[in-house]
Amino acid sequence: MRQRLLAALRQIGEGLLHNTYGSCSGDPIAWEHDFLRRQREERESTAAQPGAASDKYRQPNGRSRRTVALSLALLLAGSSAAFAQRWFFGGDARDPEIVNLPYDGRFTFARLKYTTAPGGYWYQGLPSWAHGFPLSEDNLMRIMNEISLLGARVDGFNVFSLDDAALSRYPLAYLTEAGWWQMNEHEAEAFRNYLLKGGFVIFDDFKVAGQYGAGGGGWDSFEDNVTRLFPGARFVDMQISHPIFHSFFEINSLADFPQAYNAGAPVFRGLFEDNDPKKRLLMIVNYNTDISQYWEWSGRGLRPFDETNEAYKLGVNYVVYGLTH
């Protein structure tokens, strides 16, 4: 099973590399060699043309070359940093375009959207609920289809508000960046009913208050919302013996679980019906961690395979558990 998971990860990576580098069979080294070859051929072709500049003007002396290179490096570094900062941490606030697939009985990944609290548009100008959309769910569903007979849809992924009546057709939902989650009373009533009627929710990727953006964040604002759903709600630290960690893959330890970028240890908590761990698990909460970032970036070589595997195992188990309990 580990080999099938690795093979699926490689397929995702090769597909993204092909899209990024063009026709190079997913091999960036081959692409680089091809790029350098084309550059060399272009230079030789230019030099062979009538009226081409003489070496005196085409090749500056060593000192000039170093000066030009340094100037270009500083210019590029400054512009790249400014672009990266705006691309990653800034940008005008915008909502992604959502086109939901019609319900046809096949499993379709359902993400929850909510009103984003002030400060929650810090990543590329996107609302916090949209972080990782749709690449995270796309990659996870492709892994699910590779290693199971789920037959999840990968031609699209749905997004619902908390009070959308259509959500009741989807037994499992996902909500990210819950530290910026705001909810009105109508949404609270509808979301409570969804959970009590059998819905299961994965909360992922929210952090200690004050990290990554001004305002929002943190456990307290999340817990305040949940206690509006269920007054007196008590979260429990999940034990490795719980069936959710054995529903498909055998996950035998949560100690030293890989962290994409968060400081400290990740926290895995659950809320059970009537606060009774012997009853149904209503929600699983990944706090001070970002499991779905491993899914999102798994095809880009940013995170090691072994760490990404562990994140996928959790995701697979969450889906299987949510659909069978």
Secondary structure, DSSP 8 states (H G I E B T S, - for coil): -HHHHHHHHHHHHHHHHHHHH-SSTT-HHHHHHHHHHHHHHHHHHHHHSTT---HHHHS--HHHHHHHHHHHHHHHHHHHHHHHHHHHH---------------SS---EEEE-EE-TTTTTTTT--GGGTTTTHHHHHHHHHHHHHSS-----S--EEEETT-GGGGG-SEEEEE-GGGEE--HHHHHHHHHHHHTT-EEEEEEE-STTSSSSS--SHHHHHHHHHHHSTT---EE--TTSGGGSSSS-----TT---SS-SS--EEEEEEGGG-TTS-EEEEEEESB-HHHHHHTTTTTSS-HHHHHHHHHHHHHHHHHHHH-
